[in-house]
Amino acid sequence: QVDVEESGGGLERTGGSLRLSCAASGSPANIAAVAWHRQSPGSQRDFVASIVRNGNTTYAASVKGRFTISRDNTKNTVYLQMNDLKPEDTARYYCKVVRLGGKIYWGQGTPVTVST
């Protein structure tokens, strides 16, 4: 019922920056939380960052201090600002939307490659 679409991925050099976007359909009032996860080939999907209704944010230790998650309710969009990129950040990044009641919706992902 909720359409989730990521964009903004691409190729960046070590130390560079990228800004990912997650656009979700529907009203922000129906969303409990939005999170970013990432997955490398052959690996599990790992948590990156999240933002909840009151605006509180949580970050994985590996990205804390470098990544920032934010939202624009007018545009129904959540952003992930990625600074000081490292080769270890290379992965496909997925947006997860959690509606009130707990139902989860995933986007198709957007690839991020950080070159050495």
Phi and psi in degrees as GROMACS dihedral restraints (atoms count N, CA, C in turn):
[ dihedral_restraints ]
;  ai    aj    ak    al  type     phi  dphi    fc
    3     4     5     6     1  -105.0    20    10
    4     5     6     7     1   122.3    20    10
    6     7     8     9     1   -87.4    20    10
    7     8     9    10     1   126.4    20    10
    9    10    11    12     1  -122.7    20    10
   10    11    12    13     1   126.8    20    10
   12    13    14    15     1  -139.0    20    10
   13    14    15    16     1   121.4    20    10
   15    16    17    18     1   -93.8    20    10
   16    17    18    19     1   155.2    20    10
   18    19    20    21     1  -156.5    20    10
   19    20    21    22     1   167.8    20    10
   21    22    23    24     1   103.3    20    10
   22    23    24    25     1    -6.2    20    10
   24    25    26    27     1   -70.9    20    10
   25    26    27    28     1   165.4    20    10
   27    28    29    30     1   168.7    20    10
   28    29    30    31     1  -160.8    20    10
   30    31    32    33     1  -103.4    20    10
   31    32    33    34     1   130.2    20    10
   33    34    35    36     1  -142.0    20    10
   34    35    36    37     1   153.4    20    10
   36    37    38    39     1   -86.2    20    10
   37    38    39    40     1   158.1    20    10
   39    40    41    42     1   -53.2    20    10
   40    41    42    43     1   131.4    20    10
   42    43    44    45     1    90.9    20    10
   43    44    45    46     1    -9.5    20    10
   45    46    47    48     1   -83.4    20    10
   46    47    48    49     1  -171.7    20    10
   48    49    50    51     1  -135.9    20    10
   49    50    51    52     1   149.9    20    10
   51    52    53    54     1  -140.2    20    10
   52    53    54    55     1   151.9    20    10
   54    55    56    57     1  -123.2    20    10
   55    56    57    58     1   113.2    20    10
   57    58    59    60     1   -90.8    20    10
   58    59    60    61     1   147.6    20    10
   60    61    62    63     1  -123.6    20    10
   61    62    63    64     1   144.2    20    10
   63    64    65    66     1  -128.3    20    10
   64    65    66    67     1   109.6    20    10
   66    67    68    69     1   -99.4    20    10
   67    68    69    70     1   129.3    20    10
   69    70    71    72     1  -124.6    20    10
   70    71    72    73     1   140.8    20    10
   72    73    74    75     1   -79.5    20    10
   73    74    75    76     1   161.9    20    10
   75    76    77    78     1    90.6    20    10
   76    77    78    79     1  -175.3    20    10
   78    79    80    81     1   -89.7    20    10
   79    80    81    82     1   137.8    20    10
   81    82    83    84     1   -58.8    20    10
   82    83    84    85     1   -22.6    20    10
   84    85    86    87     1   -65.6    20    10
   85    86    87    88     1   -19.3    20    10
   87    88    89    90     1   -92.8    20    10
   88    89    90    91     1     1.5    20    10
   90    91    92    93     1  -106.1    20    10
   91    92    93    94     1   128.2    20    10
   93    94    95    96     1   -85.9    20    10
   94    95    96    97     1   -37.0    20    10
   96    97    98    99     1  -162.8    20    10
   97    98    99   100     1   155.1    20    10
   99   100   101   102     1  -131.0    20    10
  100   101   102   103     1   135.6    20    10
  102   103   104   105     1  -134.7    20    10
  103   104   105   106     1   154.7    20    10
  105   106   107   108     1  -109.5    20    10
  106   107   108   109     1   133.8    20    10
  108   109   110   111     1  -125.8    20    10
  109   110   111   112     1   160.8    20    10
  111   112   113   114     1  -138.9    20    10
  112   113   114   115     1   153.9    20    10
  114   115   116   117     1  -146.5    20    10
  115   116   117   118     1   127.5    20    10
  117   118   119   120     1   -95.6    20    10
  118   119   120   121     1   154.8    20    10
  120   121   122   123     1   -55.2    20    10
  121   122   123   124     1   131.0    20    10
  123   124   125   126     1    79.5    20    10
  124   125   126   127     1     2.9    20    10
  126   127   128   129     1  -118.3    20    10
  127   128   129   130     1   166.1    20    10
  129   130   131   132     1   -76.9    20    10
  130   131   132   133     1   160.6    20    10
  132   133   134   135     1   -81.5    20    10
  133   134   135   136     1   123.4    20    10
  135   136   137   138     1  -111.0    20    10
  136   137   138   139     1   146.6    20    10
  138   139   140   141     1   -68.8    20    10
  139   140   141   142     1   141.2    20    10
  141   142   143   144     1  -117.5    20    10
  142   143   144   145     1   -55.2    20    10
  144   145   146   147     1  -162.0    20    10
  145   146   147   148     1   157.5    20    10
  147   148   149   150     1  -148.2    20    10
  148   149   150   151     1   157.8    20    10
  150   151   152   153     1  -139.1    20    10
  151   152   153   154     1   135.2    20    10
  153   154   155   156     1  -109.9    20    10
  154   155   156   157     1  -178.6    20    10
  156   157   158   159     1   -58.3    20    10
  157   158   159   160     1   -40.0    20    10
  159   160   161   162     1   -81.1    20    10
  160   161   162   163     1     2.8    20    10
  162   163   164   165     1    92.4    20    10
  163   164   165   166     1    -5.1    20    10
  165   166   167   168     1   -64.0    20    10
  166   167   168   169     1   141.4    20    10
  168   169   170   171     1  -120.8    20    10
  169   170   171   172     1   153.4    20    10
  171   172   173   174     1  -136.1    20    10
  172   173   174   175     1   141.3    20    10
  174   175   176   177     1  -131.2    20    10
  175   176   177   178     1   145.5    20    10
  177   178   179   180     1   -66.9    20    10
  178   179   180   181     1   148.3    20    10
  180   181   182   183     1   -58.7    20    10
  181   182   183   184     1   -32.6    20    10
  183   184   185   186     1   -69.2    20    10
  184   185   186   187     1   -18.3    20    10
  186   187   188   189     1  -118.5    20    10
  187   188   189   190     1    -5.1    20    10
  189   190   191   192     1   -59.8    20    10
  190   191   192   193     1   131.7    20    10
  192   193   194   195     1    90.2    20    10
  193   194   195   196     1   -13.5    20    10
  195   196   197   198     1  -114.6    20    10
  196   197   198   199     1   -35.8    20    10
  198   199   200   201     1  -106.0    20    10
  199   200   201   202     1   148.4    20    10
  201   202   203   204     1  -135.1    20    10
  202   203   204   205     1   126.6    20    10
  204   205   206   207     1  -100.7    20    10
  205   206   207   208     1   138.0    20    10
  207   208   209   210     1  -149.0    20    10
  208   209   210   211     1   172.4    20    10
  210   211   212   213     1  -140.7    20    10
  211   212   213   214     1   154.4    20    10
  213   214   215   216     1  -130.1    20    10
  214   215   216   217     1    99.0    20    10
  216   217   218   219     1   -66.0    20    10
  217   218   219   220     1   -28.5    20    10
  219   220   221   222     1   -62.0    20    10
  220   221   222   223     1   -35.7    20    10
  222   223   224   225     1   -98.8    20    10
  223   224   225   226     1     1.2    20    10
  225   226   227   228     1    52.3    20    10
  226   227   228   229     1    44.7    20    10
  228   229   230   231     1  -133.6    20    10
  229   230   231   232     1   138.4    20    10
  231   232   233   234     1  -113.6    20    10
  232   233   234   235     1   138.9    20    10
  234   235   236   237     1  -115.0    20    10
  235   236   237   238     1   153.3    20    10
  237   238   239   240     1  -128.0    20    10
  238   239   240   241     1   103.7    20    10
  240   241   242   243     1   -83.8    20    10
  241   242   243   244     1   120.5    20    10
  243   244   245   246     1  -114.0    20    10
  244   245   246   247     1   110.1    20    10
  246   247   248   249     1  -113.2    20    10
  247   248   249   250     1   161.6    20    10
  249   250   251   252     1    49.4    20    10
  250   251   252   253     1    53.3    20    10
  252   253   254   255     1   -64.7    20    10
  253   254   255   256     1   145.4    20    10
  255   256   257   258     1  -124.0    20    10
  256   257   258   259     1   155.5    20    10
  258   259   260   261     1   -55.1    20    10
  259   260   261   262     1   -30.8    20    10
  261   262   263   264     1   -65.5    20    10
  262   263   264   265     1   -14.5    20    10
  264   265   266   267     1   -80.8    20    10
  265   266   267   268     1    -7.8    20    10
  267   268   269   270     1   -61.7    20    10
  268   269   270   271     1   123.0    20    10
  270   271   272   273     1  -179.9    20    10
  271   272   273   274     1   171.5    20    10
  273   274   275   276     1   -91.9    20    10
  274   275   276   277     1   127.4    20    10
  276   277   278   279     1  -101.5    20    10
  277   278   279   280     1   128.6    20    10
  279   280   281   282     1  -116.4    20    10
  280   281   282   283     1   141.5    20    10
  282   283   284   285     1   -99.3    20    10
  283   284   285   286     1   132.0    20    10
  285   286   287   288     1  -118.9    20    10
  286   287   288   289     1   123.5    20    10
  288   289   290   291     1  -108.1    20    10
  289   290   291   292     1   126.5    20    10
  291   292   293   294     1  -110.6    20    10
  292   293   294   295     1   116.3    20    10
  294   295   296   297     1   -83.0    20    10
  295   296   297   298     1   159.6    20    10
  297   298   299   300     1   -57.0    20    10
  298   299   300   301     1   128.6    20    10
  300   301   302   303     1   104.7    20    10
  301   302   303   304     1   -16.2    20    10
  303   304   305   306     1   101.1    20    10
  304   305   306   307     1    -3.2    20    10
  306   307   308   309     1   -69.7    20    10
  307   308   309   310     1   137.7    20    10
  309   310   311   312     1  -113.2    20    10
  310   311   312   313     1   137.7    20    10
  312   313   314   315     1  -128.6    20    10
  313   314   315   316     1   134.0    20    10
  315   316   317   318     1  -112.2    20    10
  316   317   318   319     1   146.7    20    10
  318   319   320   321     1   -85.1    20    10
  319   320   321   322     1   178.9    20    10
  321   322   323   324     1   -82.9    20    10
  322   323   324   325     1   -12.9    20    10
  324   325   326   327     1    93.6    20    10
  325   326   327   328     1   156.4    20    10
  327   328   329   330     1  -135.9    20    10
  328   329   330   331     1   132.5    20    10
  330   331   332   333     1   -81.5    20    10
  331   332   333   334     1   141.1    20    10
  333   334   335   336     1  -125.8    20    10
  334   335   336   337     1   126.2    20    10
  336   337   338   339     1  -124.5    20    10
  337   338   339   340     1   126.0    20    10
  339   340   341   342     1  -113.4    20    10
  340   341   342   343     1   116.6    20    10
  342   343   344   345     1   -87.3    20    10
  343   344   345   346     1   154.3    20    10
